[in-house]
Amino acid sequence: MSIGVPPCFFKFHCRVSIIAELDLFGHVRLDIIDAREQTRPVHSSADLAPRRAAIRRAVTPLPGNQPRDHFKPINIPGNCDGLTLLAALGRMVWNMSEADWQAEFAKGRIVSMEQIPVSATRIVRAGQRYQHLFPNQTEPEVNGAVEILHEDEALIVVNKPAPLPMHAGGRYYLNTLQHFLNEAYHPQQPHPAHRLDAHTTGLVLVARTRQFAGRLQNQFAQGQVQKTYFARVPGQLPADDFSCDAPISATAGEHCSRTVDRENGQAARTEFRVVRRFADGTNLLEVRPLTGRTNQIRVHLWHQGFPVCGDTVYLPGQQLGHTPPPAVGDPPLCLHAAKAKFLHPLSLQPVEFAAPLPAWAK
């Protein structure tokens, strides 16, 4: 990961390019690229039909809809070294009581990596690994209509539907974008370079290798990716162009939400432009987040008094919602990642991609 220092490029007559970047520790990291690769035209496959068919196979039927046992990893941190496993779990997981954990031990659901039940009184050491068994689990329904917009030697561009989480977590193990891509691109394991909320649709940039992922992630971290979203909001907007630079909390609060935190929040800025005013009193906005904080667009619009249509967390009147997020078939969260402009991780040339607009944005 870079620390804000732009890459330096060195070219030699031997047709090799070296990209030098500083990592978090101030060490120089060198990436060597064959110049023939660097100048190779970036192209989409002549026919994406086989890849799109592989995606359809990966989501039909949805793999998480078949009941199966799931194992959630438990990794013992340094501050739990020498504790009993029960005490360590109590320190690691704040939302489960000691009685809850004792019940899980009694059912044999805290197991070793070999899936053998372990005792609550076992003394644990930092770095040890265990698992929490969730038997016969069926995951929530997701939208499997993943669309591959572009692929080349280094990059995959995806139009993500909603609801669909990016990665495994909570009640989701296999019904995720990452799992679908792993299946469609097997034995390769693609690497998403950034994240969208489960209920946000649109453009996701995915690298074919860790090396290419690092180059994309550096651009996101340094604010070099020009991102454009569309959002639909209710209310009388103050102007056709406006912005918000309220700092956003660094950690999640109630209902895993982020809020404006003027004392300890992270700097954030979002620019808005009214594209269309609808007869029903809602407005279509073009949105440009100049920073990349969690839930930034939703928080900034909520803070301005114009929460995104369909948002079940950030509600009118500065209220936070308690209702479940939209399920498949429910009215959508009207937030869409529409465009991204960046340097291609292989050619290092500027490229721009766009995702088709959803019905609510037309």
N, C-alpha and C positions, 0 to 999 in steps of 0.2 A: 504493500500500500504506500502511496506517495504521501508527502506532507506538504503539498502545495508548491513544490519546486517543479517547474516545467521540464519535460524531458529534453535531453540534449542528443543531437544526432551526429554521428561520425560516419563518413563514407570513405571507403578505400577502393583502390583500383581492382582488388580481388573480388569485387562484386559482392561484398558483405557489408551490411549496415549494422551498427551497434547502437542500441538505445540505452542510455544511462539514466537511471532514476534513483532517488534516495528513498530508502525504506524508513519505517518509523524510528529506527535506531540510528539513523544518519549514515548507514552503510550504503555504498553504491551497488546497485543491482544492474547487471548487464543482460540485455536480451539481444541475441544475435539473429539477424534475419538475412536470408539469402536475398540478394537484390533482385533476383528474377522473381521471387515471390512478392517483394514489395511493389514491383511494377506490374505484376500480373493483374489484368482487368478483373474487378470484382463483378461477379455475375450470379444471377439466380440460375438454378437448375432449369434446363429446357422444359422439364416436365415435373411438376411437383406432385402429380397424381399418386405415384407410389408412396411418397411420404405421407400424404394426406390419408391414404388408405391405411397406412400403419397406425396413424393416430386414431382412426375410426375403430380399428381392431383393439387398440389399447383401452378404449372407453366403452366398448360394447361386449358384454354388459359392463357397467361400472364396477371395477374390481373391489371397491370397498363395500359394495352392496351384498357381497357374499359373506355370511357370518364366518368369523375365524378368530383365533386367539391372537392378541397383540401384546407385545412386550415393550414397555417404555423404559428406556435406559435410566439407571441411577448411577451417577458418577460421584464418588466421595471427594469433596474438596478438602483443601488443607486445613480449614478451620474446624473440620469434624474428625481429624485424626485422633484416634484413641477413644472415641465415644462408642457407645453401643450403637448398633445399626438403628434401633428404635429412636434413640436420642438424635442421631445424625439426620434421620428423615424428618423429625420434628423441627430441626433447625433449618433444613433445606427447603421444606415445603410449608409455607405459612398458612395455607387454607385448609389443612387437614389436622384434626386434633390427635392427641396421643391415643385416645380410644379408637379413632378411625383406623390408625395404623395398626394397633393391636388386633383389630378385627381382620385386617388384611393378612397379617402374619398367621392368624388362626386358620384362615382359609387356604394357606399355602400359596399366597399370591406374591410374596416377596421371594425371589428366587435368584440363584447364581446365574452366571453366564451359560452354565450347562443346563439351566432350567430346573435345578434342584432346589426345593424350598430351604430357606435358611432361618436361623433363630433370631428373634428380636434382640437377644442379649449378646449376640456376636460382636466382638470388638473389631472395629473397622480401621483401616489405614488409608491415608490420602492416596488417591489414584486408583483405588479398587473400584470395581464395576459390578453392579447388580442390576436386576430387572424387576419391574412391576408388571405382573401379568393381569391383563384384562381379557377374560375368557369370552369366547363366542360373541365378538363385537360386530355390529353392523354400523357402518359409517353413515352420516347424513348424506342425503341426495345432493349432487352437484350438477352443474351444467357442463357436459363433456364436449361442447361444440368448439373445440380448440381449432384455430385456423392457422396454418403455416403460410405466412405471406412471402417469405424469402428465405433462401438458404444458400450459403456458399462454403468455401473451405474453412472459414473461421466463424461465421455468424449465422444464427437462426433468428428470424423475426417472427414473433407470434402475435396473433390477435386473441387475447385472453377473454373468455366469456365470464359471466358471473351468475350465481355464486360459484367460485372455485378458488380454494386457497393455493398459494404458491408452493408451500412446503408442508411436510408433516408436522402436526402439532394439535394438542387438544384431542378432539374426537376424530381427527383426520389422520390416516396413515397412508392409504393407497389412493384415495380420491383427491389427488393433488396434481397440479401442473407438472411438478418435478417428476412424479412417478410416470405420468403419461408420456413425457418426453423420454425418460429412460427406456421405456418399453419400445417406443417408436424408433429410437436411435441406437438400440442395443447392438453391439456391446459398448458403444460410446455412452458416456454419461454427461449430457449437456449441463452447462453452468449458467443459470440466470444471473445477469450482471446487476440487477436491482430488483425491487419488490413492488408489487401492487397489492392493495388490500383485496381480500377475498371477494368483496362486493364491488370493486372497481373493475371496469372493463377496459380493453384496449391493448396498446402496444407494449410488448415485453421483449427486451433484447437479451438473447441467450448466446453464450459463447460455446464453441465446440470443444475447447480445451481450457485447462486452468490458466495457461499462459495468456490466451486471448481474453479470458474473463478478467484477469488482472489489469490488462490494458483498458478494458471498458470501465471497470470499477474505479480505476484511477481518475478517469474523466468525470464520472459521477461525483466522486469525492471532491474534486477540484472545481466543480460547478461549470465544467466545460460542455456538458450535454445540454443543448437547447430543447426543452420539453414544452409541449403545448397540450393542454387538456381542454375539454369542454365540460361545462356543468350547467345544470338547469336549477334555478332558484326562484322562490316566490318573492313578492314585495316590490315596492317602489325604490329603485336604485338611485343613489345620490347623483350619479353622472354616468356618461357613457364609458368613461375611463376612470378607474380608481385603483388603489393599491392598499395593502396592509403589511405592516412590518412589525406586528406584535410578536414578542418572543414566545416560544412554545416550550412547555415543560419537557424536561429530558427523560422523565420516567412516567410510566403509566399510573393513572389514578383510578377513580371510580369507573367500573365497567371497562377497565383496560383503556380508558380514554386519555388523551392528551388535552391540555387546556392552555390558555394564555397564562404565562408566569413572568411578570415584569421584573421580579427580583432575581430569580435564578434560572430563567428560561434560556433556551438557545436562540440565537439570532435567526430570524426568518423573514423572508419577503416574498410576496406574491402580487402579481399584477393582473388586473382584470379588465376586460373590454366587452361591452354589450354587443352581441351579434344580432340578436333579434328579441323583440318584446312580443309575447304571445297574448292572444285575446283573453286567456284564462288568468291573466295576472302574473304569469311566470316569465322568466327571462332566460335566454340562452347566452352564456358567457364563454368567451375564449379566455383561458387561464394560463398564465406563465409563472410557474414556481421558480424563483431564482435561487432558492435553497431547497434542501431535500429532507425536511423534518417529517417525522411520522405524523400522518393525518393532517399535513400542513394545510392543504386546500380546504378541507372540511372544517378545520378549526378556525382558519381565518375568515371564512364566509360566515360561520356560526357567530364568531366574535363581532362581525360587522352587522349582525342581525338578519342574515339571509342564508339560513342553513340549506344545504343541498336537498332537493326534492328526493324523498325516499329514504333519507337518513334516519335510522332508528336510534342512534346514539346522540347526535348533536341536534337538539330540538329547538323550536322557537322559544323566545324568552330566556335564553341562556340556561336552559334546562338540559340535563343529561338523561337519556332514555333508559328504561329498564326492559323494554320489549326485545324479543329475539330479532336478530338481523333477518333481512328478506330471505325467504326460501325460494327454491325453484318454482317459478310461476307467479310469485308475488310481484307487485310493482317494484321496479328496480331502483337502486341507488343511481341517481342521474349524474354520474361522474365517469368520464371516459378519457383515457390517455390516447390522444389522437396522433401526435407527431413527435419525432425525435430527430435531431440533427447532431452529428458527432463525427469523430475521426474513425474510419473503419479500422478495426484492430489488425488487419493484415496489410492493407494497402497504405494505411495512414493518411488517406485522402478523405475530405469531407463527404459524407453521405447523409441522406435524409429519407426517412420512411414514414408512412402514414397508415393508420388503421381505418377501415370503413366506419362511418358514423352509425351509432345505434338509432333506432326509430325515434326515440324521444328528442334527439338532437336535430331532426330534419324538419 
